[in-house]
């Protein structure tokens, strides 16, 4: 009896368990099965992983939500990576299985067709892997994307490119809907940060190894070594394996992959991972959670039995996580929307022969809206749809090292880069690579791969101070390149914000042009002494100039003018000499006219008066004039004249001193007009644009132009002159003339105006992204005077600037011209003319009426002759003669005592004392006094005999 109790207990336990299981099974049988179609490529890594994740999601969801009245029934079909097969599978599921939703298809190209079927049948199409931006849920009402749009990663990719300062990047992508749709978004964003895409490598998914190797060879030889890969896992793994064999995963290269490939690194084989060492990638950040940890442990436990089948690693996969969350979201929505297996469809037509006869799912809109509003905490993070797709989240930047990916930082649309998401110290947006952790580049190096340029170096026979190319031996393929332009390039390269490697290739100028292989991408740039002119800018882009600009004429100088017998004439120009002489004569004449009738010192025989006119004005040069002026108008004219003479003599003295003490270089020719007029020859540098400048701007015939290459040829041509096989002048750019004049500083000189050009610059193909970077670096170098001066002193140690030359050599710079004294001459001329006109007017005004009344019958010319005779007589009414009249009367009347002269009178008439003694006092007919001297002065009328 005792032994039967345990047996009874076990029986009762077994009975209770059986009843419980039967109850649960009856409950399961009572659940409404909702058919859901699944279209995947089951032979691809994504398809295999997604199928397993969805199976686990279905089991996990209903284990937690066992009380739900609905249950999803997954009907899976294999698309075989074919668009038609995917569309056929979807159509079959809709018509035969009457599915209420379809998960998939896998690729964007397949999804485009299936979405259209779903729109017609109002069946929601839910994809976790069709990430093409061309498929928009907002434009396709029944398309739901449980994934992020590929375009969400574009800004993060551009910030990475900007952080590392890459001016160029090559895009490598597959020729599919998935690959092509992202490229326009990438191109637009890269253009905003001035990053150029010189080449886009498009590889069809069906390409074999030979075709891919051919494309890789093109990239290796002709383009930059910075690559961005946007491919699916199957094609991407093949590409990197072949790239490693082509030695393109070595030092000097940089590779970056987009989200689509980086999210699928785990299912790849270890061999493929080994070929991707040093690759930089970006993918959505997976937020850690307890649910995710539990799933990962379960995944690893169950993986042993299925690993051989799906060939997967133990790490999680983004597409698998999105597939998992898709099942949970759909299961919740089906339950919430009240879906059931009866009366879900309403036949729209009795004919099922074509697509137009698809039955319409009348509750499709409700199910679609319910899914769009579903939120929960999923494995991939917070699940919530915005405009029918997952909202972009934080991106993780990683570096492939060994068999795994190492996190080097994070990117968010609010803050840019950061090393740690928990770091809330700096809130400003950052695109600096300092915000990322150190990374390993291909070739296991920590040094950032530089941009690589094939640079053509312009080689000339002359002026090697700018570019000099030397070969160590005839078999040496790598020449030694030096010179001013090369040194400036090195300084500019060091000032760039990114590393730059280069290969110098000698390039010889031909037939007046350069080897324009740069236009066909044979060269990435050309450096040397290349002038920036408008015609060249039609074909290329130039950087900012790194030298001064301009074209000028150089000529032979004359002998030293200090040895000339006529050097004393040099201070004043010929025009000024003539103007001064005329002014002297005119001023002397005006003073004589004003003083002749009232001043005895300005009277006498005609020859003496003529000499006095010249003597008086010229004697003012040394202020040695003895004649006293008594007319106020004369004094007014004389004050202004003496001021002009003072300025003129001081300027003459200073200019003559400068000529005799400072060495000056007088040019043989002043300007190009003189050379053209005489038909002389003109030289220019061979293969230079100056030839066209002389022909077009100066209209010089080509027969009068001679090309030269070296400073020595310049010297010989100018020394020989135009009559001995040489030239009268040579036109060239300022940098070349500075070198030439530094070799021959006292024999030649620059003259004439400076014809502006933009100086020397570096040449790049049109649209090259290096131009703005190089131009900014050139500004940094040229504005650093100590740096650029050190380079100039290295190659041009004894250089004489053309500005310094021009201060010594400008033609007739030491001869003063009329323009320098025009104002003074104008004032003097006006003063003299006004004084003369006032005097003549007063003379005519006082005597013309008398002459007219006495002889009214006389002609006009007779009156003028009498007026001239009257002008030659003394004006006895003047105060200068009234004093003499009083003295005459005093002598004639001895009874009248004559007072002794005062001190002032004695001083005023000291010089005239002897002339006063010679005067003879006489009376005219009117009883007026007159005087006659030994100088031959006569009275106005005949003197009568004394009574």
C-alpha positions in Angstrom: 0.0 0.0 0.0 2.9 2.2 0.8 4.5 1.5 -2.5 1.4 2.4 -4.4 1.3 6.0 -3.1 4.2 7.2 -5.2 2.8 5.6 -8.3 -0.6 7.2 -7.7 1.1 10.6 -7.3 3.0 10.2 -10.5 -0.2 9.2 -12.3 -2.1 12.2 -11.0 0.7 14.5 -12.1 0.8 13.0 -15.6 -2.9 13.4 -15.8 -2.9 17.1 -14.9 0.0 17.7 -17.3 -1.9 16.0 -20.1 -5.0 18.0 -19.4 -3.0 21.2 -19.4 -1.3 20.4 -22.7 -4.7 19.5 -24.2 -6.1 22.8 -23.1 -3.1 24.8 -24.5 -3.3 22.9 -27.8 -7.0 23.6 -28.0 -6.2 27.3 -27.4 -3.5 27.2 -30.1 -6.0 25.6 -32.5 -8.4 28.4 -31.6 -5.9 31.2 -32.7 -6.7 32.9 -36.1 -3.9 32.2 -38.6 -3.0 35.2 -40.7 -1.2 34.3 -43.9 1.9 36.5 -44.6 4.1 36.1 -47.6 7.9 36.2 -47.4 9.9 36.7 -50.6 13.7 36.3 -50.1 16.8 35.2 -52.0 17.5 32.2 -49.8 20.9 31.6 -51.3 22.3 35.0 -50.3 23.8 35.9 -46.9 21.0 38.4 -46.3 18.2 35.9 -47.2 19.6 33.1 -45.1 20.2 35.3 -42.0 16.8 37.0 -42.4 14.9 33.7 -42.6 16.5 32.4 -39.4 15.9 35.7 -37.6 12.2 35.8 -38.6 11.7 32.3 -37.4 13.2 33.1 -34.0 11.1 36.3 -33.9 7.9 34.4 -34.5 8.7 31.9 -31.8 9.8 34.6 -29.3 6.8 36.9 -29.9 4.1 34.3 -29.3 5.9 32.9 -26.4 5.6 36.3 -24.8 2.1 37.0 -26.2 0.5 33.6 -26.0 -2.9 35.2 -25.3 -3.2 36.8 -28.8 -6.1 35.7 -30.8 -4.2 36.0 -34.1 -1.0 34.3 -35.2 1.1 34.9 -38.3 1.6 32.1 -40.7 4.8 32.8 -42.8 4.7 31.5 -46.4 8.2 31.7 -47.7 9.2 31.8 -51.4 12.7 32.0 -53.0 13.2 34.8 -55.5 16.4 33.4 -56.8 17.9 36.9 -57.0 15.7 37.5 -60.0 13.3 40.4 -60.5 10.7 38.4 -62.5 10.9 35.5 -60.1 10.3 37.8 -57.2 7.3 39.4 -58.9 5.9 36.0 -59.8 6.3 34.8 -56.2 4.5 37.8 -54.9 1.7 37.5 -57.4 1.3 33.8 -56.5 1.1 34.6 -52.8 -1.5 37.2 -53.4 -3.7 35.2 -55.6 -3.4 31.7 -54.3 -2.5 32.1 -50.7 -4.4 35.3 -50.2 -1.7 36.8 -48.0 -2.6 39.9 -46.0 1.0 41.3 -46.2 4.3 40.5 -47.9 7.7 40.7 -46.2 10.3 41.5 -48.9 11.4 41.3 -51.5 15.1 41.5 -50.7 16.5 43.9 -53.4 15.4 47.3 -54.4 14.9 46.3 -58.0 12.7 43.4 -57.0 10.8 45.6 -54.6 9.9 48.1 -57.3 7.7 45.6 -59.2 6.2 44.0 -56.1 5.3 47.4 -54.6 3.2 48.0 -57.7 1.4 44.7 -57.2 0.7 45.6 -53.6 -0.7 49.0 -54.6 -3.2 47.3 -56.9 -4.2 44.6 -54.4 -3.9 47.0 -51.4 -1.6 44.5 -49.7 1.2 46.1 -47.6 4.7 45.4 -48.9 7.1 45.4 -45.9 10.8 45.4 -46.7 13.8 45.5 -44.3 16.5 45.5 -47.0 15.2 47.5 -50.0 17.0 50.8 -49.0 17.2 52.5 -52.3 16.2 56.3 -52.0 14.3 55.9 -55.3 11.7 53.8 -53.4 9.8 56.3 -51.3 7.1 55.1 -48.8 5.6 58.6 -49.0 5.0 58.1 -52.7 3.9 54.5 -52.4 1.1 54.2 -49.9 1.3 50.4 -49.4 5.1 50.3 -49.2 6.6 50.2 -45.7 10.4 50.1 -45.1 11.6 48.7 -41.8 15.0 50.1 -42.5 16.8 53.4 -43.0 16.9 55.1 -46.4 20.4 54.9 -47.9 20.4 58.7 -48.3 20.4 59.0 -44.5 24.1 58.1 -44.4 25.2 60.6 -47.1 25.8 63.5 -44.7 27.9 61.3 -42.4 30.0 60.0 -45.4 30.6 63.6 -46.5 31.7 64.6 -43.1 34.2 61.7 -43.0 35.6 62.9 -46.4 35.8 66.4 -45.1 37.4 65.4 -41.9 40.3 63.7 -43.7 40.6 66.5 -46.2 40.2 64.4 -49.3 39.8 66.7 -52.4 39.1 63.8 -54.7 37.4 60.5 -54.2 36.5 57.7 -56.7 33.0 56.1 -56.4 32.8 52.3 -57.0 29.3 50.9 -57.1 27.2 48.2 -58.6 25.1 48.7 -61.6 21.7 48.0 -60.0 18.8 49.9 -58.6 20.4 49.8 -55.2 23.8 51.0 -56.4 22.7 53.7 -58.9 20.0 55.4 -56.8 22.4 56.6 -54.0 25.0 58.2 -56.4 23.1 61.5 -57.2 22.7 62.1 -53.5 26.4 61.5 -52.9 27.5 63.7 -55.8 25.4 66.6 -54.6 26.7 66.4 -51.0 30.3 65.9 -52.0 30.0 69.0 -54.3 29.0 71.0 -51.3 32.3 70.3 -49.5 34.4 70.9 -52.7 35.3 67.2 -53.1 35.6 66.2 -56.8 34.7 62.8 -58.2 37.1 62.3 -61.1 35.8 58.9 -62.0 32.8 56.6 -61.2 33.5 52.9 -61.5 30.3 51.0 -62.3 30.5 47.2 -62.0 27.5 45.0 -63.0 26.6 42.3 -60.6 27.2 39.7 -63.3 30.9 40.8 -63.8 33.5 38.0 -63.7 36.9 38.3 -62.1 38.6 39.3 -65.3 36.2 42.3 -65.8 36.6 43.5 -62.3 40.4 43.2 -62.5 40.4 45.3 -65.6 38.4 48.1 -63.8 40.8 47.9 -60.9 43.8 48.3 -63.2 42.3 51.5 -64.6 41.8 52.8 -61.0 45.4 51.9 -60.1 47.0 53.7 -63.0 44.9 56.7 -63.7 43.0 58.0 -60.7 43.2 58.9 -57.1 43.7 56.3 -54.5 40.8 57.2 -52.3 37.8 55.0 -52.9 34.2 54.8 -51.7 32.5 51.4 -52.2 28.7 51.1 -52.4 27.8 47.5 -53.2 25.9 44.4 -51.9 27.8 41.8 -49.9 28.2 39.3 -52.7 29.8 41.7 -55.2 31.7 43.7 -52.5 33.4 40.6 -51.1 34.6 39.7 -54.6 35.9 43.2 -55.2 38.0 43.4 -52.1 39.5 40.0 -52.6 40.6 41.0 -56.2 41.8 44.4 -54.9 44.1 42.8 -52.5 45.6 40.6 -55.2 46.2 43.7 -57.3 48.1 45.2 -54.3 45.5 48.0 -53.9 45.0 47.2 -50.2 48.5 48.4 -49.4 49.9 51.6 -48.0 48.9 54.7 -49.9 45.3 53.6 -50.5 42.2 54.5 -48.6 38.9 52.5 -48.8 35.5 53.3 -47.3 32.3 51.3 -47.5 28.7 52.4 -47.1 26.0 51.1 -44.8 24.8 48.4 -47.1 28.1 46.5 -47.2 29.3 47.4 -43.7 26.1 46.0 -42.2 26.9 42.7 -43.8 30.5 42.2 -42.9 29.8 39.5 -40.3 28.4 36.9 -42.7 31.4 37.2 -44.9 34.2 34.6 -44.8 37.4 35.2 -42.9 39.2 35.3 -46.3 37.1 38.3 -47.4 37.6 40.0 -44.0 41.3 39.5 -44.4 41.3 41.3 -47.7 39.5 44.3 -46.1 42.1 45.2 -43.5 42.2 49.0 -42.9 38.9 49.7 -44.5 36.8 52.5 -43.0 33.1 52.0 -42.7 29.8 53.5 -41.5 26.7 51.8 -40.3 23.8 52.5 -37.9 24.6 52.3 -34.2 23.1 49.4 -32.4 21.9 50.6 -29.0 22.7 48.0 -26.2 19.7 46.5 -24.3 18.9 43.5 -22.1 16.5 42.1 -24.8 19.4 42.3 -27.3 21.8 40.5 -24.9 19.3 37.7 -24.3 18.7 37.3 -28.0 22.4 37.2 -28.7 22.9 34.4 -26.1 20.1 32.4 -27.7 21.5 33.0 -31.2 24.8 31.6 -30.2 23.3 28.6 -28.5 21.2 27.7 -31.5 23.9 28.5 -34.0 25.9 25.3 -33.7 23.2 23.2 -35.3 22.6 25.6 -38.2 26.0 27.2 -38.8 26.9 24.8 -41.5 23.7 25.6 -43.3 23.7 29.4 -43.2 27.5 29.9 -43.0 27.2 32.7 -40.5 29.4 33.9 -37.7 28.2 34.5 -34.1 28.0 38.2 -34.5 24.7 40.0 -35.0 23.6 41.4 -38.3 21.7 44.6 -39.0 19.4 43.2 -41.7 18.6 40.2 -39.5 17.7 42.6 -36.6 15.4 44.6 -38.9 13.8 41.4 -40.1 13.2 40.3 -36.5 11.6 43.6 -35.6 9.5 43.4 -38.8 7.8 40.2 -37.5 7.1 41.8 -34.1 5.6 44.9 -35.7 3.4 43.0 -38.1 2.2 40.6 -35.4 1.2 43.5 -33.2 -0.5 45.3 -36.0 -2.5 42.3 -37.1 -3.8 41.7 -33.6 -4.5 45.4 -33.0 -6.3 45.8 -36.4 -8.5 42.8 -35.7 -7.4 40.8 -38.8 -8.9 37.3 -39.3 -8.8 34.6 -41.9 -12.4 35.0 -43.0 -13.8 37.7 -45.2 -10.4 39.4 -45.7 -10.7 39.9 -49.4 -13.4 41.1 -51.7 -13.2 39.9 -55.3 -13.0 42.8 -57.7 -13.5 40.6 -60.8 -14.5 37.2 -61.7 -11.5 36.9 -64.0 -8.1 35.9 -62.5 -6.2 35.7 -65.7 -4.2 38.9 -65.5 -2.9 41.5 -63.0 -5.9 43.7 -63.5 -8.0 40.9 -61.9 -6.2 40.9 -58.6 -8.5 40.7 -55.6 -8.5 43.8 -53.4 -7.7 43.4 -49.7 -10.4 45.6 -48.2 -8.6 45.9 -44.8 -5.2 46.6 -46.3 -5.4 50.3 -45.6 -6.3 49.7 -42.0 -3.4 47.2 -41.6 -1.0 49.6 -43.2 -2.0 52.5 -41.0 -1.8 50.2 -37.9 1.8 49.2 -38.8 2.8 52.8 -39.3 1.5 53.7 -35.8 3.1 50.8 -34.0 5.8 51.5 -31.5 7.8 49.2 -29.2 11.3 48.5 -28.0 12.9 46.3 -30.7 16.2 44.6 -31.0 17.4 47.3 -33.3 16.3 50.1 -30.9 13.2 52.1 -30.5 10.8 51.0 -33.2 8.8 53.8 -34.8 8.1 54.7 -38.4 8.3 58.3 -39.8 6.8 58.7 -43.2 6.6 55.0 -43.6 10.2 54.1 -42.7 12.6 54.0 -39.8 13.9 57.4 -38.7 17.7 57.9 -39.2 19.6 57.2 -36.0 23.2 57.6 -34.8 25.9 56.1 -37.1 28.9 54.2 -35.9 32.3 54.8 -37.7 34.4 51.7 -37.6 37.8 50.4 -38.9 38.3 46.8 -40.0 41.3 45.3 -38.1 41.9 41.6 -38.0 38.7 39.6 -38.0 36.5 42.3 -36.5 35.5 46.0 -36.8 36.9 48.4 -34.2 34.7 51.4 -33.3 36.5 54.7 -33.8 33.7 57.1 -33.2 30.1 58.1 -33.7 28.2 60.6 -35.9 24.9 62.3 -35.2 23.1 64.9 -37.3 23.1 67.2 -34.2 26.7 67.0 -33.1 28.7 65.5 -35.9 31.6 63.3 -34.7 32.3 62.3 -31.2 34.4 59.6 -29.6 31.8 58.7 -27.0 28.0 59.2 -27.1 28.0 59.9 -23.4 30.3 62.9 -23.8 28.0 65.9 -23.5 30.8 68.4 -22.9 30.9 69.9 -26.4 27.6 70.5 -28.1 28.9 72.3 -31.2 28.8 70.4 -34.5 32.2 68.9 -35.3 33.7 67.5 -38.5 37.2 67.3 -37.1 39.0 63.9 -37.4 40.4 64.7 -33.9 36.9 63.6 -32.7 37.6 60.1 -34.0 39.9 57.6 -32.4 43.2 56.6 -34.2 42.7 54.1 -37.0 44.8 51.7 -39.0 44.9 52.3 -42.8 45.6 49.7 -45.5 49.1 48.4 -45.3 48.9 48.4 -41.4 50.0 52.1 -41.2 48.8 54.9 -39.0 49.7 57.5 -41.6 46.8 58.8 -43.6 47.1 57.9 -47.3 47.9 61.1 -49.2 46.2 62.3 -52.4 48.5 61.4 -55.3 49.2 63.8 -58.2 51.1 63.2 -61.4 52.7 66.6 -62.0 54.2 67.8 -65.2 57.2 70.0 -64.7 57.7 72.6 -67.4 61.3 72.5 -68.7 62.9 75.4 -70.6 66.4 76.0 -71.9 66.8 79.3 -70.3 66.0 80.9 -66.9 66.6 77.7 -65.0 66.3 79.7 -61.8 62.6 78.8 -61.9 62.7 75.1 -62.9 65.8 73.0 -63.3 65.7 69.3 -64.2 68.8 67.2 -63.9 69.4 63.4 -64.5 72.0 61.6 -62.5 72.6 59.2 -65.4 71.2 58.4 -68.8 69.4 55.4 -67.4 67.9 57.2 -64.4 64.1 57.6 -64.8 63.7 59.8 -61.8 65.2 63.3 -62.4 66.3 65.8 -59.8 63.9 68.8 -60.0 64.7 72.1 -58.3 64.1 75.8 -58.7 62.1 78.7 -57.4 58.7 77.3 -58.7 59.5 73.9 -57.3 60.4 75.3 -53.9 57.2 77.3 -53.8 55.2 74.2 -54.6 56.9 72.3 -51.7 56.0 75.2 -49.3 52.4 75.2 -50.6 52.1 71.4 -50.3 53.2 71.6 -46.7 50.5 74.2 -46.0 47.7 72.0 -47.3 45.2 70.6 -44.8 45.8 67.0 -46.1 48.8 65.0 -47.1 49.7 65.1 -50.8 52.1 62.8 -52.7 53.3 63.5 -56.1 55.3 62.3 -59.1 57.3 64.8 -61.1 57.3 64.2 -64.8 59.4 66.5 -67.1 57.3 68.3 -69.6 58.8 70.3 -72.5 57.1 73.2 -74.1 56.3 72.8 -77.8 55.4 75.2 -80.5 54.3 78.0 -78.3 52.0 75.8 -76.2 52.3 73.2 -73.5 51.8 69.5 -73.8 48.1 69.6 -73.1 47.9 66.0 -72.1 46.5 67.5 -68.9 43.2 67.9 -70.7 43.0 64.2 -71.3 43.9 63.4 -67.7 47.5 62.3 -68.4 48.7 64.9 -65.9 46.9 66.0 -62.7 48.8 69.4 -62.7 51.6 71.3 -64.3 53.9 73.5 -62.3 56.6 75.9 -63.4 57.0 79.5 -64.6 53.5 79.5 -66.3 51.8 82.9 -66.7 48.1 83.2 -66.0 46.4 84.7 -69.1 42.9 84.7 -70.4 43.4 82.4 -73.3 44.8 79.6 -71.2 42.0 79.9 -68.6 39.6 78.7 -71.3 41.1 75.3 -71.1 42.5 75.0 -67.5 42.0 76.3 -64.0 44.8 78.3 -62.4 45.7 78.8 -58.8 46.2 82.2 -57.4 49.6 83.7 -58.6 52.7 83.2 -56.5 54.8 85.9 -58.2 54.3 89.5 -59.1 52.8 90.2 -62.5 53.4 92.4 -65.6 55.2 92.7 -68.9 57.7 95.4 -69.5 60.3 96.5 -72.1 64.1 96.4 -71.4 66.5 98.5 -73.5 70.2 99.4 -73.6 71.3 102.4 -71.6 73.3 105.4 -73.0 76.8 106.4 -71.9 77.3 108.5 -68.6 75.8 111.9 -69.3 78.0 113.5 -66.6 80.9 113.5 -69.1 78.9 115.6 -71.6 80.0 119.2 -72.3 76.3 120.3 -72.1 75.4 118.6 -68.9 74.5 122.0 -67.4 71.5 122.1 -69.7 70.1 118.8 -68.4 68.4 120.1 -65.3 65.7 121.8 -67.4 63.9 120.4 -70.3 63.9 122.2 -73.7 60.4 123.4 -73.2 61.2 124.8 -69.8 64.3 126.6 -71.2 62.3 128.2 -74.0 59.4 129.1 -71.7 61.8 130.7 -69.2 63.5 132.7 -71.9 60.2 134.1 -73.2 59.2 134.9 -69.7 62.5 136.8 -69.1 62.0 138.9 -72.2 58.3 139.6 -71.6 58.9 140.6 -68.0 61.8 142.9 -69.0 59.6 144.5 -71.6 56.7 145.1 -69.2 59.0 146.7 -66.6 60.6 148.9 -69.3 57.1 150.1 -70.5 56.0 150.9 -67.0 59.2 152.8 -66.1 60.2 154.5 -69.4 58.2 157.8 -69.0 58.8 158.3 -65.3 62.3 156.8 -64.6 65.5 158.2 -66.0 67.2 154.9 -65.5 65.0 153.4 -68.2 65.6 156.2 -70.8 68.4 156.7 -73.3 69.3 155.7 -76.8 67.3 152.9 -78.4 70.2 150.4 -78.2 70.8 151.1 -74.6 67.0 150.7 -73.8 66.9 147.4 -75.7 69.9 146.1 -73.7 68.2 147.3 -70.6 65.2 145.2 -71.3 67.3 142.0 -71.4 69.7 143.1 -68.7 67.1 143.9 -66.1 65.1 140.7 -66.2 68.1 138.4 -66.5 70.0 140.2 -63.7 67.2 139.2 -61.3 68.6 135.6 -61.5 71.4 136.7 -59.2 69.4 139.6 -57.7 72.1 141.9 -59.3 69.8 144.5 -60.9 70.9 148.1 -60.1 68.0 150.0 -61.6 65.5 151.4 -59.3 61.8 151.0 -60.1 59.4 153.8 -59.1 56.1 152.7 -60.6 53.9 150.6 -58.2 52.7 148.4 -61.0 56.4 147.7 -61.8 57.0 146.8 -58.2 54.0 144.4 -58.2 55.3 142.6 -61.3 58.8 142.5 -60.0 57.8 140.9 -56.7 56.0 138.0 -58.4 58.8 137.6 -60.9 61.5 137.5 -58.3 59.6 134.8 -56.4 59.4 132.7 -59.6 63.1 133.2 -60.3 63.9 132.1 -56.7 62.0 128.9 -57.1 63.4 128.2 -60.5 67.1 128.8 -59.5 66.8 126.6 -56.4 65.2 123.8 -58.5 67.9 124.1 -61.2 70.6 123.9 -58.5 69.1 120.8 -56.9 68.6 119.0 -60.2 72.1 119.8 -61.5 73.6 118.6 -58.2 71.6 115.3 -58.5 72.9 114.8 -62.1 76.5 115.4 -61.1 76.5 113.3 -58.0 74.0 110.4 -58.7 74.6 107.8 -61.4 71.7 107.6 -63.8 70.9 105.2 -66.6 69.5 106.9 -69.6 67.6 104.5 -71.9 68.3 104.4 -75.6 64.6 104.4 -76.3 61.8 105.8 -74.3 58.8 103.8 -75.5 57.6 101.4 -78.1 56.3 104.1 -80.4 59.8 105.3 -81.2 60.9 101.8 -82.0 57.9 101.2 -84.3 58.3 104.5 -86.0 61.9 103.6 -86.9 61.1 100.0 -87.9 63.5 98.5 -85.4 63.5 94.8 -84.3 61.9 93.7 -81.0 62.8 90.6 -79.0 60.7 88.3 -76.9 61.1 85.0 -75.0 60.6 82.0 -77.2 57.3 80.1 -76.8 55.9 82.9 -74.7 52.5 84.6 -75.0 54.4 87.9 -75.3 54.7 87.4 -79.0 50.9 87.5 -79.4 50.8 90.5 -77.1 53.3 92.4 -79.3 51.3 91.5 -82.5 47.8 92.2 -81.2 48.2 95.0 -78.7 51.2 96.9 -80.2 50.5 96.0 -83.9 54.1 95.0 -84.5 54.5 92.9 -87.6 55.8 89.4 -87.0 58.8 90.0 -89.4 60.1 92.5 -86.8 60.0 90.0 -83.9 62.9 87.8 -82.8 62.7 85.0 -80.2 65.4 84.3 -77.6 65.6 81.8 -74.8 68.4 82.7 -72.3 69.6 85.9 -70.5 72.9 85.5 -72.5 71.0 85.7 -75.7 69.1 88.8 -74.4 72.5 90.4 -73.7 73.9 89.7 -77.1 70.9 90.9 -79.0 70.6 94.1 -77.1 74.4 94.8 -77.3 74.5 94.3 -81.1 71.5 96.6 -81.6 69.0 96.5 -84.4 71.5 97.4 -87.1 73.9 94.6 -86.3 71.5 91.6 -86.2 70.2 92.4 -82.7 67.1 94.2 -81.4 66.3 97.6 -80.0 64.3 96.3 -77.1 63.1 93.0 -75.5 59.6 92.5 -74.0 59.2 89.9 -71.2 57.6 89.2 -67.9 58.8 90.9 -64.7 60.3 87.8 -63.1 62.5 87.1 -66.1 63.5 90.7 -66.4 64.5 90.8 -62.7 66.9 87.9 -63.3 68.3 89.5 -66.5 68.9 92.9 -64.9 70.5 91.2 -61.8 73.1 89.8 -64.2 73.6 93.1 -66.1 72.6 95.8 -63.7 74.3 98.8 -65.3 74.0 98.0 -69.0 70.2 97.6 -69.4 67.1 99.1 -68.0 63.3 98.8 -68.1 61.3 101.6 -69.5 57.7 102.3 -70.4 54.5 101.3 -68.7 53.9 98.0 -67.0 51.4 95.9 -68.9 49.4 93.9 -66.2 49.1 90.2 -66.2 48.3 87.8 -63.3 51.8 86.4 -62.7 52.8 82.7 -62.4 50.4 80.1 -61.2 50.0 76.3 -61.0 47.8 74.6 -63.7 45.1 72.1 -63.0 42.3 70.6 -65.1 39.0 72.5 -65.2 36.9 71.6 -62.2 39.9 70.2 -60.2 39.1 70.2 -56.4 42.8 70.9 -55.7 42.6 74.5 -57.0 40.8 76.1 -54.0 43.0 74.2 -51.6 46.2 75.1 -53.4 45.1 78.8 -53.8 44.5 79.1 -50.1 47.8 77.5 -49.3 49.5 79.9 -51.8 48.0 82.8 -49.9 49.4 81.4 -46.6 52.9 81.1 -48.1 53.1 84.4 -49.9 51.7 86.4 -47.0 54.4 84.9 -44.8 57.1 87.3 -45.9 60.0 85.6 -44.1 59.2 82.3 -45.8 58.8 83.6 -49.4 61.8 86.0 -48.9 64.0 83.0 -47.9 63.0 81.2 -51.1 63.6 84.3 -53.3 67.0 84.9 -51.7 68.0 81.3 -52.4 67.5 81.5 -56.1 67.7 85.3 -56.7 70.4 86.5 -54.3 71.5 89.6 -56.2 68.2 90.5 -57.7 67.4 94.2 -58.4 63.7 94.9 -58.5 62.2 96.6 -61.4 60.7 99.2 -59.1 64.2 100.2 -57.9 65.4 100.3 -61.5 62.6 102.6 -62.5 63.6 105.1 -59.9 67.0 105.3 -61.6 66.1 104.8 -65.2 62.8 106.5 -66.1 63.5 108.6 -69.2 64.2 112.3 -68.5 63.3 111.8 -64.9 66.0 114.4 -63.9 64.9 117.1 -66.4 62.4 119.5 -64.9 59.5 120.3 -67.3 57.1 123.2 -67.7 54.4 121.2 -65.9 56.4 121.6 -62.7 56.2 125.4 -62.8 53.1 126.0 -64.9 51.3 127.6 -62.0 54.1 130.1 -61.3 54.5 131.1 -65.0 50.7 131.5 -65.3 50.6 133.8 -62.3 53.6 135.9 -63.5 52.1 136.2 -67.0 48.8 137.3 -65.7 50.3 139.9 -63.4 52.5 141.3 -66.1 49.8 141.4 -68.7 47.3 143.0 -66.4 49.8 145.7 -65.3 50.7 146.4 -68.9 47.1 146.7 -70.0 46.2 149.0 -67.2 49.1 151.3 -68.0 48.3 151.5 -71.7 44.7 152.2 -71.0 45.5 155.1 -68.7 48.0 156.5 -71.2 45.4 156.4 -74.0 42.7 157.7 -71.8 44.7 160.8 -70.8 46.3 161.8 -74.1 44.1 160.5 -76.9 41.4 163.3 -76.5 44.1 166.0 -76.7 45.6 164.6 -79.9 42.1 164.3 -81.4 41.2 167.9 -80.6 44.4 169.5 -81.9 44.4 167.8 -85.2 41.0 166.4 -85.9 41.9 165.9 -89.6 44.7 163.5 -88.8 44.3 159.8 -89.6 44.1 157.1 -87.0 47.5 155.8 -87.8 49.0 159.4 -87.6 47.5 159.7 -84.1 49.0 156.4 -83.1 52.4 157.6 -84.3 52.1 160.8 -82.3 51.0 158.8 -79.3 54.1 156.7 -79.7 56.3 159.8 -79.8 54.4 161.1 -76.8 55.1 157.8 -74.9 58.9 158.3 -75.5 58.8 161.7 -73.7 59.1 162.2 -70.0 56.0 162.4 -67.8 56.8 165.7 -66.0 53.7 165.3 -64.0 55.2 162.3 -62.2 56.4 162.8 -58.7 59.9 161.6 -59.8 60.3 164.8 -61.9 58.6 167.2 -59.6 61.5 167.0 -57.2 63.9 167.9 -60.0 61.8 170.9 -61.0 62.0 172.3 -57.6 65.7 171.9 -57.6 66.0 173.7 -61.0 64.0 176.7 -59.7 66.2 176.8 -56.7 69.3 177.1 -58.9 67.7 179.7 -61.1 66.8 181.9 -58.1 70.0 182.5 -56.1 68.1 184.7 -53.7 66.2 181.7 -52.7 68.0 179.7 -50.2 68.3 176.1 -51.0 68.1 173.8 -48.0 70.6 171.1 -47.7 69.4 167.6 -48.7 68.3 165.3 -46.1 69.8 162.0 -45.3 67.0 160.1 -47.0 67.4 162.2 -50.2 71.1 161.5 -50.2 70.7 157.8 -49.9 68.0 157.7 -52.5 70.0 159.6 -55.2 73.5 158.4 -54.5 73.7 156.4 -57.7 72.2 159.3 -59.8 74.4 162.1 -58.4 76.6 162.3 -61.5 73.6 162.2 -63.8 71.9 165.0 -61.9 74.9 167.2 -62.3 74.8 166.8 -66.1 71.1 167.9 -66.3 70.5 171.3 -68.0 67.3 173.1 -67.0 65.4 174.6 -69.8 61.9 176.2 -70.3 59.4 175.2 -72.9 57.0 177.5 -74.7 54.4 177.1 -71.9 56.9 178.2 -69.3 57.2 174.6 -68.1 60.5 173.3 -67.0 62.3 170.6 -68.9 65.8 169.1 -68.6 68.3 167.8 -71.1 71.1 165.4 -70.2 74.2 164.2 -71.9 72.4 161.1 -72.7 70.6 162.9 -75.5 67.2 163.5 -73.9 65.2 166.3 -75.6 62.2 168.2 -74.5 58.8 167.6 -76.0 58.9 171.0 -77.9 61.7 173.2 -79.2 63.3 175.3 -76.4 63.3 179.1 -77.1 66.2 181.4 -76.4 66.3 183.1 -73.0 65.4 186.7 -72.8 
